[in-house]
Amino acid sequence: MGRLGPTEIILILVVVILLFGAKKLPDMARSLGKSARILKSEAKAMKADDQQSAPADPPHAGTGTQEPAARTIQAAPGDVTSARPVTEPSDTTKR
């Protein structure tokens, strides 16, 4: 009852093509791919940051005055339009 057959999938694809137009679909797919690559690289960077900072932080930390290390965000592989490093803004709300 909840399964999509080939007829339903073809009908959905036809509706999508009619709504967005055949010319915009490749651009949308490319944009979606870039977004997925950026999300994946950011998730890896966050995981690496967590693994690096976990052993160095004592369990009762939080009152220290240590500044966080500067981090540079790289563009996703294949994203040539924004392939320069961008410095992340510092968090000035913590004191």
Secondary structure, DSSP 8 states (H G I E B T S, - for coil): -----HHHHHHHHHHHHHHH-TTHHHHHHHHHHHHHHHHHHHHHHHHHHHHHHHHHS-TT-SS--------EE---TT--TT-S-EE-----S--
